[in-house]
């Protein structure tokens, strides 16, 4: 069973994604606190990380850079409400494989992007 970590400061997003992905056969762990999510991803073995870009205290790009510098081998999909080329390029530079814009058009679309990477 593939393990997915989700880091997002919006509890509603975490709940919806956890419920949907768990029903579709994934082992899902969610984190609303970016620092505890970062610590878990660094010490755990996840197949994929869904990571929000805009979060207070520790934003997703800073978290992604830290994972990159720590050589954590986990595929990363960024989530953002702001579809900017600049942020996408920066995320790609630090190892993000893809990104998803919020609000999601459909959860099936999210699943397809994840399955492409897994």
DRENBA-850577 format. One record per residue (C-alpha): residue number from 0; residue in three letters; chain; z, x, y. Coordinates in Angstrom, 2 decimals. Example, Ala and Ser with C-alpha at 12.3 -4.5 7.8 and 13.67 -1.06 7.14 Angstrom:
2
(0 "ala" "A" (7.80 12.30 -4.50))
(1 "ser" "A" (7.14 13.67 -1.06))
END
This chain:
118
(0 "unk" "A" (0.00 0.00 0.00))
(1 "unk" "A" (-1.03 1.41 3.39))
(2 "unk" "A" (1.78 1.95 5.92))
(3 "unk" "A" (1.24 1.00 9.56))
(4 "unk" "A" (3.55 1.68 12.49))
(5 "unk" "A" (3.16 -0.37 15.67))
(6 "unk" "A" (4.66 0.76 18.98))
(7 "unk" "A" (4.51 -1.74 21.83))
(8 "unk" "A" (7.02 -2.88 24.44))
(9 "unk" "A" (5.90 -6.53 24.08))
(10 "unk" "A" (7.92 -8.18 21.29))
(11 "unk" "A" (5.40 -11.06 20.97))
(12 "unk" "A" (2.60 -8.60 20.16))
(13 "unk" "A" (4.80 -6.84 17.59))
(14 "unk" "A" (5.73 -10.14 15.92))
(15 "unk" "A" (2.15 -11.44 15.70))
(16 "unk" "A" (0.72 -8.16 14.39))
(17 "unk" "A" (3.55 -7.61 11.91))
(18 "unk" "A" (3.21 -11.12 10.47))
(19 "unk" "A" (-0.59 -10.96 10.24))
(20 "unk" "A" (-0.87 -7.44 8.82))
(21 "unk" "A" (1.98 -7.97 6.33))
(22 "unk" "A" (0.23 -11.10 5.03))
(23 "unk" "A" (-2.88 -8.96 4.56))
(24 "unk" "A" (-1.16 -6.44 2.31))
(25 "unk" "A" (0.07 -3.75 4.70))
(26 "unk" "A" (3.56 -2.26 4.91))
(27 "unk" "A" (4.29 -2.70 8.63))
(28 "unk" "A" (7.08 -1.24 10.75))
(29 "unk" "A" (7.38 -2.16 14.43))
(30 "unk" "A" (9.04 -0.43 17.35))
(31 "unk" "A" (9.65 -1.88 20.82))
(32 "unk" "A" (11.33 1.38 21.86))
(33 "unk" "A" (8.65 4.09 22.22))
(34 "unk" "A" (11.09 6.98 21.64))
(35 "unk" "A" (12.45 5.59 18.36))
(36 "unk" "A" (8.87 4.81 17.28))
(37 "unk" "A" (7.83 8.37 18.06))
(38 "unk" "A" (10.76 9.79 16.06))
(39 "unk" "A" (9.93 7.57 13.08))
(40 "unk" "A" (6.22 8.44 13.12))
(41 "unk" "A" (7.05 12.16 13.34))
(42 "unk" "A" (9.42 11.98 10.37))
(43 "unk" "A" (7.74 9.25 8.32))
(44 "unk" "A" (4.45 9.08 6.56))
(45 "unk" "A" (2.26 6.40 8.09))
(46 "unk" "A" (-1.42 5.91 7.38))
(47 "unk" "A" (-2.04 4.42 10.82))
(48 "unk" "A" (-0.34 3.95 14.17))
(49 "unk" "A" (-1.16 1.11 16.57))
(50 "unk" "A" (0.00 2.35 19.97))
(51 "unk" "A" (0.17 0.54 23.31))
(52 "unk" "A" (-0.95 2.65 26.27))
(53 "unk" "A" (1.09 0.98 29.03))
(54 "unk" "A" (4.84 1.09 28.30))
(55 "unk" "A" (7.82 1.84 30.52))
(56 "unk" "A" (9.77 5.10 30.13))
(57 "unk" "A" (7.35 6.72 27.63))
(58 "unk" "A" (3.72 5.62 27.93))
(59 "unk" "A" (1.32 5.66 24.99))
(60 "unk" "A" (-0.77 8.60 26.19))
(61 "unk" "A" (2.32 10.81 26.57))
(62 "unk" "A" (3.49 9.73 23.12))
(63 "unk" "A" (0.03 10.44 21.68))
(64 "unk" "A" (0.04 13.94 23.25))
(65 "unk" "A" (3.42 14.66 21.67))
(66 "unk" "A" (2.15 13.56 18.24))
(67 "unk" "A" (-0.97 15.71 18.71))
(68 "unk" "A" (1.06 18.77 19.71))
(69 "unk" "A" (3.39 18.20 16.73))
(70 "unk" "A" (0.32 18.07 14.46))
(71 "unk" "A" (1.30 14.70 13.01))
(72 "unk" "A" (-1.50 13.63 10.65))
(73 "unk" "A" (-1.69 9.89 11.30))
(74 "unk" "A" (-4.72 7.93 12.46))
(75 "unk" "A" (-4.09 6.29 15.84))
(76 "unk" "A" (-5.58 3.17 17.40))
(77 "unk" "A" (-4.66 2.64 21.04))
(78 "unk" "A" (-4.05 -0.86 22.41))
(79 "unk" "A" (-4.64 -1.59 26.07))
(80 "unk" "A" (-5.10 -4.45 28.48))
(81 "unk" "A" (-7.00 -2.04 30.72))
(82 "unk" "A" (-10.38 -1.16 29.28))
(83 "unk" "A" (-11.03 2.09 31.16))
(84 "unk" "A" (-13.33 4.84 30.00))
(85 "unk" "A" (-11.06 7.53 31.48))
(86 "unk" "A" (-8.03 6.49 29.41))
(87 "unk" "A" (-10.18 6.06 26.30))
(88 "unk" "A" (-11.58 9.57 26.66))
(89 "unk" "A" (-8.13 11.06 27.22))
(90 "unk" "A" (-6.76 9.20 24.17))
(91 "unk" "A" (-9.69 10.44 22.07))
(92 "unk" "A" (-9.04 14.01 23.22))
(93 "unk" "A" (-5.51 13.77 21.75))
(94 "unk" "A" (-6.59 12.35 18.42))
(95 "unk" "A" (-6.92 8.59 18.87))
(96 "unk" "A" (-9.59 7.26 16.52))
(97 "unk" "A" (-10.31 3.98 18.28))
(98 "unk" "A" (-8.89 1.43 20.70))
(99 "unk" "A" (-8.40 -2.31 20.88))
(100 "unk" "A" (-8.27 -4.34 24.08))
(101 "unk" "A" (-5.53 -6.90 24.63))
(102 "unk" "A" (-5.39 -9.81 24.54))
(103 "unk" "A" (-7.01 -9.68 21.11))
(104 "unk" "A" (-10.15 -11.78 20.68))
(105 "unk" "A" (-9.10 -12.39 17.07))
(106 "unk" "A" (-6.69 -10.86 14.60))
(107 "unk" "A" (-9.52 -10.57 12.09))
(108 "unk" "A" (-11.27 -8.25 14.55))
(109 "unk" "A" (-8.12 -6.09 14.70))
(110 "unk" "A" (-8.00 -5.98 10.89))
(111 "unk" "A" (-11.67 -4.91 10.67))
(112 "unk" "A" (-11.04 -1.97 13.06))
(113 "unk" "A" (-8.02 -0.89 11.02))
(114 "unk" "A" (-9.86 -1.18 7.71))
(115 "unk" "A" (-12.66 1.03 9.08))
(116 "unk" "A" (-10.10 3.81 9.52))
(117 "unk" "A" (-8.11 3.24 6.35))
END
